[in-house]
């Protein structure tokens, strides 16, 4: 069987939107140059799309055009290695999922324990923020919420007051155990994040003891957010 036929057979088995590399469709028996030529030929005829150098995917055609791969596919090598979670999506894509903004962007943000420079991948720019907590599948939803709190003043197309209300609603829906876990994770975030989380928790149902957050803060430090509504609990946490 020709190299092109072998490559096409392997690609036909892949789901649409799945990002893959040369090594994913080569058994090692075919020459590397021949496989690359076959992949580039499939790009030219529209059967494949190239995401970035050495990265391809099968596009899904719709009446609105070809769909881009899911963001998790675009950066999956930066989120998991050898079956271990090493990063998570955060920033605008997650703020949109949380109902905090409707803005979309070509900027992908990833939380990682180690910091690395920005990189380009096709039309996307990928940047990184440092996460001091362990990154696990169970932690990720809470870390994403805490990141939204940390950068609440930078969320586009919304006001701090609206974002605060939405975050309060999100946290109110968490289980008691997850609220406790969020407080523990927040201890490795900046003081302003801890103060906002404390204020949010003090306004939710099923009240939780927030003393651990209060004790972690300097009692004379204030945090300026510019919240447009008056909530006594906000003043309690020195938020203005």
N, C-alpha and C positions, 0 to 999 in steps of 0.2 A: 504494500500500500504506500502511496506517495506521502511525503511529509505533510503536504497541504491537507490531504484527506485525513491523516491521523490527527492533526491539530484541530481541524473542523469537527471531527467526531468528539473529541474531548470538550471542545467549546460548546457543542450542542447540548451537552449534559449539564452545563452550568446554568443557573437561573439568570434571568435578565436583571441587570443592575449589579451583578456580582463583579467586584473588581479583582483582577488576577494579574499575575506577572508571567514572564516567560517560563519560569521554573514550574508553575502550576499546570502547564499544558505540555510539558516536555518530560519524557520518561528517561532522558539521558541517552537514548539510543539514536535519536535524531540529531543531526548537526545543529548547533546553536544558531548559526547563520541562516540555515534553511528554515528553522522555526520562526525566527525574527522576520524573515522575508515573507513567510506565510501570514503572520500576524499583520504586518504592514499592508499586505495585499488585501486582507479582509477589512482593514480600516479604509482603504481607498474605495472599495466597492460599497461601503456603508454597513457591512455586517457587524463591525466592531467600531467602538469609539476609543480614542486614546485620552486617558485622564491626565497623565503626565508621562515623563520619560519612563518607559518600561512598565507602565501600568495601563491596563485595558479593561473595557467592560462591554457587555452586550446591551445595547440601548433598547428601551421599550418604546415603541412608536405609539403615539396617541393622536387624536384629532388636533391637539395643541402643539404637536411636535414631539421630538424625542425627549424622554425623561432623563434627567441626570440621576446618577446613583445616589442612594441614601447616604447621608453624611457619615453614618457609622461605617459604611463600606469605603468611603473616600479615605478615612483615617484609621481604619481598623488595625493597621500595623502599629499605630501609635497608642492604641487603647489596650491591646492585648499582646502578650508575647509568651509563647510556649504554654498556652492555656491559662496564664496568669494575668489578671487585670493590672494594668500599669498606668492607665489614664482614663479620663471620662470627658464627655462633651459638656461644655458650659458656655456661658456668654449668650449672644443673641439668639442662637438656635434654640437654646433651652428657655430663655426668657419668653420666647414666642410660645413654646409648648405650655408654659406655666400661665399664659394669659396675661403677661406683663407688658407685651408690646406686639404690634403687628408687623414691625419692620423686619425685613430679611436682609441678609448681607452675604457677600462672598468671603467674609472673614469668619474663620472657624477658630474657636477658642477651646483649648484642652487644658484640663487640670492635671498636673503631674507632680510627683514628689521631687523630681529634679527639673531644673530649668534648662531650656535649650533655646537657641535663636529661632526667629521666625523662619518659615520656609514657604515656598510656593508649590502648589500642586494643581496644575491646570489653571482654571480661573480662580481658584481659591488661595487665599493667604491664610496660613495656619500659625497662630500664636499660642503661647503657653503661659499659664499662671501657676505659681507654686502652691501646692497643697501640702500642708504640714501633717495632716491626719493620714492614717493608712487608707488606701483606696481599695475598697472592696465593693462587690456588687450590691451588698446590703447598704453600704454607706452612701453610694452615689446619689440617690434621690435627695438625701438630706444635705449632702455637700453642694448640690446644685441650688437648693433653696438658700443655703448660707452664702453662697457666692452671689446670689441675687440681692441678698441683704447687704453684703459687703459693697457691692457696686450699685446700690439703689439710686444714687444720684446720677449715674451714667446711663441708666436704661433709657433708650430713645423713645420718642413719641408717647410719653406719659409724664405725669407729674410725680414728685416724691409722695405726695398725699395719696394719689391713686395707687401707686405701687405699694405703699404701706398697707392700704386697705386690702389689696389683692393678696399680699403676702400673709396678712393676718388671716384671711379666709383659707389660704392653703394650709397654714400651720394649724388652724382650728380643726381641720379635717384629719390631722395626724392622730395616730393612736397615742395613748398616754406614754407607752414605752418609747415610741419614736420621738416624742417631745423631750423626754429625758435624754435620749441619745443625742438629739440635736444640741441640747445644752452642753453636753460633754464635748462634742466635736467643736462647738463654738469657742471653747477655751483656747483653742489654737488659732483663732481668728483675731483680727485687730479689735481693740476695745470698743470702737463704734459699732461693730457687728454684734458684739455681746450685748451692748446697751439696747440696740434696736430689737434684738431677739427677746431680751427680757421684757421690754415694753409690749411687744406683740403677745408673748405668752401670758402676760398679766391682763390682757384684754380678751383672751379666748375663753371658751367654755372649758369645763373640767380643769379648773385652775391647778397649776403645778407650782411647786416650791422653787422659786428662782433665786434663792439666797446664794447659791454657788456662783451665779453670774454676777450678782451685786458685789459680792466679796472680792471678785476678780478685778473690779474697776476702781480707779482712783475717784473718791467721792467728790472731789472739787473739779474734775474735768467735765466740760460740757461738749456736746456733740451737735453741731449745727446741720440740720436737714432742711429747715424751711417748710415744715408741715403746716398746711393752711388751716387745719382744724384744731380746736383745743381739746386735748384729752389729758386729764389730770395725771394719768399713768405715764404719759410722755415726759411731763415735768419731773416725775419721780425718778426717772432714769437720766435726768440732766440733758434731755434732748430738746433742742430749740428749733 
